[in-house]
Amino acid sequence: MSNRPLPWRLAWQQALYGPDGFFRRSRPADHFRTSVHVGMFAEAVAELARSTSAASVVDVGAGGGELLAALRDHLPGVHLAGVELAPRPAELPEDIDWMPALPERVDGLLIANEWLDNVPCDVVELDPAGVVREVLVDAATGEETLGPEHRNPWLDQWWPLTEPGQRAEVGTTRDLAWADAVRRVDGTAVAIDYGHRAGDRPPFGSLRSYRDGREVEVRPDGSCDVTADVAVDAVADAAGGTLLRQRDALARLGIDGSRPPIGLAHTDPAAYLRALGRAGEAGELGARGGLGDFWWIVSDTRGHGRLDA
Ligand SMILES: C[S@@+](CC[C@H](N)C(=O)[O-])C[C@H]1O[C@@H](n2cnc3c(N)ncnc32)[C@H](O)[C@@H]1O
């Protein structure tokens, strides 16, 4: 690994997606839990697909294919495909397609859970003289230095820095990635991620790393995930989408977190336990301070959509 400091975007790209990159070698599920690992999430996505008469569901950044495998039971006859840089999981049912890049057209539903936060971006910092500078990083040590001036109208519009030491993750790469995905869709596209809007940006940025289920020191050396929250308002603007919190999206899709009546425990204990399990999953997916705070960026390219208020 070179010790030359690189702009964060390049170091991050190499760390996750280079020949020996983190996501080429390891399954996301081995390192963190996402909504796709909670059973009721597939029910919500299936309801969205059914209600929009989707002929196909394409999962971008499909990880280990967990969502697609779960959808298969809910959506007989619907074509399912994963877009993923990592190899096809050996256990994935044969009738689910697996491809390294987005198809030119998607007829139905495009879904991307926790993809955009892993799309690398430039990291910038306002220096003591009031100049926005690119942050460079030594991939091996994580040591940072300030590089050349970074001018970008995106920052002026979406994330202006006002105090020396403040940092931003420049969202242009995420905006472009999602707009490029949405333009291929005849139907509905949903990107789901943690993020912020103007007014609640993290003043010093949100770069983080995870490995084996724990947050670790941020380091673009391929040994851990590198992620940063998504400027969701900018992405929605670039792709022509609307924003809602996951808990509200799930409610509109009929996912109910209320506990079953205690009387059921006496008349049908097995049904009671099943219903209790489902309520627990719905609660996890909608939790405040947790997955429920995630943003759904929704674009309906046919006009009115199922998730409209
Ligand atoms: C955080 S994981 C999310 C996995 C899964 N969607 C989930 O929710 O558990 C992000 C995934 O996106 C994949 N990915 C990132 N950029 C990609 C690209 N341009 N094309 C295909 N897959 C990509 C990574 O390989 C990784 O598996």
The ligand as an ORCA input file, in Angstrom:
! r2SCAN-3c Opt
* xyz 0 1
  C     -23.521     -1.624      3.349
  S     -23.577     -2.848      2.147
  C     -25.354     -3.070      2.077
  C     -25.746     -4.480      1.722
  C     -27.252     -4.761      1.805
  N     -27.999     -3.923      0.885
  C     -27.760     -4.581      3.205
  O     -28.600     -3.702      3.429
  O     -27.320     -5.325      4.095
  C     -23.241     -2.000      0.614
  C     -23.055     -2.945     -0.548
  O     -23.042     -2.186     -1.760
  C     -22.148     -2.812     -2.653
  N     -21.786     -1.831     -3.675
  C     -21.188     -0.644     -3.494
  N     -21.034      0.024     -4.666
  C     -21.561     -0.769     -5.617
  C     -21.705     -0.643     -7.025
  N     -21.292      0.444     -7.687
  N     -22.297     -1.646     -7.690
  C     -22.722     -2.745     -7.029
  N     -22.605     -2.925     -5.692
  C     -22.029     -1.953     -4.990
  C     -21.008     -3.243     -1.755
  O     -20.213     -4.234     -2.360
  C     -21.764     -3.731     -0.519
  O     -22.051     -5.106     -0.589
*
